[in-house]
Amino acid sequence: QVQLVESGGKLVQPGDSLRLSCAASGHTDGPYAMGWFRQGPGKDREYVASINRYDGGTFYADVAKGRFSISRDTAKNTVFLQMNNLKPDDTAIYYCAADQDGPVGSLDWSYWGQGTAVTVSS
């Protein structure tokens, strides 16, 4: 069983940057693929970005390309989402997820955190 705890969400202004963190624990079979997802008000949950289990390859949804960057500190079992030039449409609950396969673009991930709220407003 993998436990995930997100942090870093807060109220920011348009154009600001923010870094989210997700700490993973409870697994002993090496690093998992890690992903970030979000669910805005009245919207479905959507895939944002993910990073591969072993080779660190990264993938991004169109909404994230050029503004968001996913990275991980394997030694600390932590994954980050750096978000730049934030827009009001980025307002959402951001969720971290883990999976042995980490299907890109899919919501079919095994383990989920509780989410952290990001609000972009002036």
Contact map, one row per residue, 1 for C-alpha under 8 A:
11100000000000000000000001100000000000000000000000000000000000000000000000000000000000000000000000000000000000100000000000
11110000000000000000000111100000000000000000000000000000000000000000000000000000000000000000000001000000000000100000000000
11111000000000000000000111000000000000000000000000000000000000000000000000000000000000000000000000000000000000111000000000
01111100000000000000011110000000000000000000000000000000000000000000000000000000000000000000000110000000000000111100000000
00111110000000000000011100000000000000000000000000000000000000000000000000000000000000000000000100000000000000001110000000
00011111000000000001111000000000000000000000000000000000000000000000000000000000000000000000001100000000000000001111000000
00001111100000000001110000000000000000000000000000000000000000000000000000000000000000000000000000000000000000000011000000
00000111110000000111100000000000000000000000000000000000000000000000000000000000000000000000000000000000000000000001000000
00000011111000000111000000000000000000000000000000000000000000000000000000000000000000000000010000000000000000000001111000
00000001111100000000000000000000000000000000000000000000000000000000000000000000000000000000000000000000000000000000111000
00000000111110000000000000000000000000000000000000000000000000000000000000000000000000000000000000000000000000000000011110
00000000011111011000000000000000000000000000000000000000000000000000000000000000000000000000000000000000000000000000011111
00000000001111110000000000000000000000000000000000000000000000000000000000000000000001000000000000000000000000000000000111
00000000000111110000000000000000000000000000000000000000000000000000000000000000000011110000000000000000000000000000000111
00000000000011111000000000000000000000000000000000000000000000000000000000000000000111100000000000000000000000000000000000
00000000000111111100000000000000000000000000000000000000000000000000000000000000000111000000000000000000000000000000000000
00000000000100111110000000000000000000000000000000000000000000000000000000000000011111000000000000000000000000000000000000
00000001100000011111000000000000000000000000000000000000000000000000000000000000011100000000000000000000000000000000000000
00000001100000001111100000000000000000000000000000000000000000000000000000000001111000000000000000000000000000000000000000
00000111100000000111110000000000000000000000000000000000000000000000000000000001111000000000000000000000000000000000000000
00000111000000000011111000000000000000000000000000000000000000000000000000000111100000000000000000000000000000000000000000
00011110000000000001111100000000000000000000000000000000000000000000000000000111000000000000000100000000000000000000000000
00011100000000000000111110000000000000000000000000000000000000000000000000011110000000000000000000000000000000000000000000
01111000000000000000011111000000000000000000000000000000000000000000000000001100000000000000000000000000000000000000000000
01110000000000000000001111100000000000000000000000000000000000000000000000001000000000000000000000000000000000000000000000
11100000000000000000000111110000000000000000000000000000000000000000000000000000000000000000000000000000000000000000000000
11000000000000000000000011111100000000000000000000000000000000000000000000000000000000000000000000000000000000000000000000
00000000000000000000000001111100000000000000000000000000000000000000000000000000000000000000000000000000000000000000000000
00000000000000000000000000111110000000000000000000000000000000000000000000000000000000000000000000000000000000000000000000
00000000000000000000000000111111000000000000000000000000000000000000000000000000000000000000000000000000000000000000000000
00000000000000000000000000001111100000000000000000001100000000000000000001001000000000000000000000000000000000000000000000
00000000000000000000000000000111110000000000000000011100000000000000000000000000000000000000000001111100000000000000000000
00000000000000000000000000000011111000000000000001111100000000000000000000000000000000000000000001111100000000000000000000
00000000000000000000000000000001111100000000000001111000000000000000000000000010000000000000000111100100000000000000000000
00000000000000000000000000000000111110000000001111100000000000000000000000000000000000000000000111000100000000000000000000
00000000000000000000000000000000011111000000001111000000000000000000000000000000100000000000011110000000000000000000000000
00000000000000000000000000000000001111100000111110000000000000000000000000000000000000000000011110000000000000000000000000
00000000000000000000000000000000000111110000111100000000000000000000000000000000000000000001111000000000000000000000000000
00000000000000000000000000000000000011111011110000000000000000000000000000000000000000000001110000000000000000000000000000
00000000000000000000000000000000000001111111100000000000000000000000000000000000000000001111100000000000000000000000000000
00000000000000000000000000000000000000111110000000000000000000000000000000000000000000000011000000000000000000000000000000
00000000000000000000000000000000000000011111000000000000000000000000000000000000000000000000000000000000000000000000000000
00000000000000000000000000000000000000111111100000000000000000000000000000000000000000000000000000000000000000000000000000
00000000000000000000000000000000000000110111110000000000000000000000000000000000000000000000000000000000000000000000000000
00000000000000000000000000000000000011110011111000000000000000000000000000000000000000000000000000000000000000000000000000
00000000000000000000000000000000000011100001111100000000000000000000000000000000000000000000000000000000001000000000000000
00000000000000000000000000000000001111000000111110000000000010000000000000000000000000000000000000000001111000000000000000
00000000000000000000000000000000001111000000011111000000000110110000000000000000000000000000000000000000100000000000000000
00000000000000000000000000000000001110000000001111100000011110010000110000000000000000000000000000000001000000000000000000
00000000000000000000000000000000111100000000000111110000011100000000010000000000000000000000000000000101000000000000000000
00000000000000000000000000000000111000000000000011111001111000000000011100000000000000000000000000000100000000000000000000
00000000000000000000000000000001110000000000000001111111110000000000000000000000000000000000000000000100000000000000000000
00000000000000000000000000000011110000000000000000111111000000000000000000000000000000000000000000011100000000000000000000
00000000000000000000000000000011100000000000000000011111000000000000000000000000000000000000000000000000000000000000000000
00000000000000000000000000000000000000000000000000011111100000000000000000000000000000000000000000000000000000000000000000
00000000000000000000000000000000000000000000000000111111110000000000000000000000000000000000000000000000000000000000000000
00000000000000000000000000000000000000000000000000110011111000000000000000000000000000000000000000000000000000000000000000
00000000000000000000000000000000000000000000000011110001111100000000010000000000000000000000000000000000000000000000000000
00000000000000000000000000000000000000000000000011100000111110000000000000000000000000000000000000000001000000000000000000
00000000000000000000000000000000000000000000000111000000011111111000000000000000000000000000000000000000000000000000000000
00000000000000000000000000000000000000000000001110000000001111111000000000000000000000000000000000000000100000000000000000
00000000000000000000000000000000000000000000000000000000000111111000000000000000000000000000000000000000000000000000000000
00000000000000000000000000000000000000000000000100000000000111111000000000000000000000000000000000000000000000000000000000
00000000000000000000000000000000000000000000000110000000000111111111100000000000000000000000000000000000000000000000000000
00000000000000000000000000000000000000000000000000000000000111111111000000000000000000000000000000000000000000000000000000
00000000000000000000000000000000000000000000000000000000000000011111100000000000000000000000000000000000000000000000000000
00000000000000000000000000000000000000000000000000000000000000011111100000000000001111000000000000000000000000000000000000
00000000000000000000000000000000000000000000000000000000000000011111110000000000111100000000000000000000000000000000000000
00000000000000000000000000000000000000000000000010000000000000010111111000000000111000000000000000000000000000000000000000
00000000000000000000000000000000000000000000000011100000010000000001111100000011110000000000000000000000000000000000000000
00000000000000000000000000000000000000000000000000100000000000000000111110000011100000000000000000000000000000000000000000
00000000000000000000000000000000000000000000000000100000000000000000011111001111000000000000000000000000000000000000000000
00000000000000000000000000000000000000000000000000000000000000000000001111111110000000000000000000000000000000000000000000
00000000000000000000000000000010000000000000000000000000000000000000000111111110000000000000000000000000000000000000000000
00000000000000000000000000000000000000000000000000000000000000000000000011111100000000000000000000000000000000000000000000
00000000000000000000001000000000000000000000000000000000000000000000000011111100000000000000000000000000000000000000000000
00000000000000000000001110000010000000000000000000000000000000000000000111111110000000000000000000000000000000000000000000
00000000000000000000111100000000000000000000000000000000000000000000000111111111000000000000000000000000000000000000000000
00000000000000000000111000000000010000000000000000000000000000000000011111001111100000000000000000000000000000000000000000
00000000000000000011110000000000000000000000000000000000000000000000011100000111110000000000000000000000000000000000000000
00000000000000000011100000000000000100000000000000000000000000000001111000000011111000000000000000000000000000000000000000
00000000000000001111000000000000000000000000000000000000000000000001110000000001111100000000000000000000000000000000000000
00000000000000001111000000000000000000000000000000000000000000000011100000000000111111000000000000000000000000000000000000
00000000000000111100000000000000000000000000000000000000000000000011000000000000011111000000000000000000000000000000000000
00000000000001111000000000000000000000000000000000000000000000000010000000000000001111100000000000000000000000000000000000
00000000000011111000000000000000000000000000000000000000000000000010000000000000001111110100000000000000000000000000000100
00000000000001100000000000000000000000000000000000000000000000000000000000000000000011111110000000000000000000000000000110
00000000000001000000000000000000000000000000000000000000000000000000000000000000000001111110000000000000000000000000001110
00000000000000000000000000000000000000010000000000000000000000000000000000000000000000111110000000000000000000000000000100
00000000000000000000000000000000000000010000000000000000000000000000000000000000000001111111000000000000000000000000011100
00000000000000000000000000000000000000011000000000000000000000000000000000000000000000111111100000000000000000000000111100
00000000000000000000000000000000000001111000000000000000000000000000000000000000000000000111110000000000000000000000111000
00000000000000000000000000000000000001110000000000000000000000000000000000000000000000000011111000000000000000000011110000
00000000100000000000000000000000000111100000000000000000000000000000000000000000000000000001111100000000000000000011110000
00000100000000000000000000000000000111000000000000000000000000000000000000000000000000000000111110000000000000011111000000
00011100000000000000010000000000011110000000000000000000000000000000000000000000000000000000011111000000000000011010000000
00010000000000000000000000000000011110000000000000000000000000000000000000000000000000000000001111100000000011111000000000
01000000000000000000000000000001111000000000000000000000000000000000000000000000000000000000000111110100000011110000000000
00000000000000000000000000000001110000000000000000000000000000000000000000000000000000000000000011111100000011100000000000
00000000000000000000000000000001100000000000000000001000000000000000000000000000000000000000000001111100000000000000000000
00000000000000000000000000000001100000000000000000001000000000000000000000000000000000000000000000111110000000000000000000
00000000000000000000000000000001111000000000000001111000000000000000000000000000000000000000000001111111000010000000000000
00000000000000000000000000000000000000000000000000000000000000000000000000000000000000000000000000001111111110000000000000
00000000000000000000000000000000000000000000001011000000001000000000000000000000000000000000000000000111110000000000000000
00000000000000000000000000000000000000000000001100000000000010000000000000000000000000000000000000000011111000000000000000
00000000000000000000000000000000000000000000001000000000000000000000000000000000000000000000000000000011111110000000000000
00000000000000000000000000000000000000000000011000000000000000000000000000000000000000000000000000000010111110000000000000
00000000000000000000000000000000000000000000000000000000000000000000000000000000000000000000000000000010011111000000000000
00000000000000000000000000000000000000000000000000000000000000000000000000000000000000000000000011100110011111110000000000
00000000000000000000000000000000000000000000000000000000000000000000000000000000000000000000000011100000000111110000000000
11110000000000000000000000000000000000000000000000000000000000000000000000000000000000000000000011100000000011111000000000
00110000000000000000000000000000000000000000000000000000000000000000000000000000000000000000001111000000000011111100000000
00111100000000000000000000000000000000000000000000000000000000000000000000000000000000000000001110000000000000111110000000
00011100000000000000000000000000000000000000000000000000000000000000000000000000000000000000001000000000000000011111000000
00001110000000000000000000000000000000000000000000000000000000000000000000000000000000000000111100000000000000001111100000
00000111100000000000000000000000000000000000000000000000000000000000000000000000000000000000111000000000000000000111110000
00000000110000000000000000000000000000000000000000000000000000000000000000000000000000000011110000000000000000000011111000
00000000111100000000000000000000000000000000000000000000000000000000000000000000000000000111110000000000000000000001111100
00000000111100000000000000000000000000000000000000000000000000000000000000000000000000010111000000000000000000000000111110
00000000001111000000000000000000000000000000000000000000000000000000000000000000000001111110000000000000000000000000011111
00000000001111000000000000000000000000000000000000000000000000000000000000000000000000110000000000000000000000000000001111
00000000000111000000000000000000000000000000000000000000000000000000000000000000000000000000000000000000000000000000000111
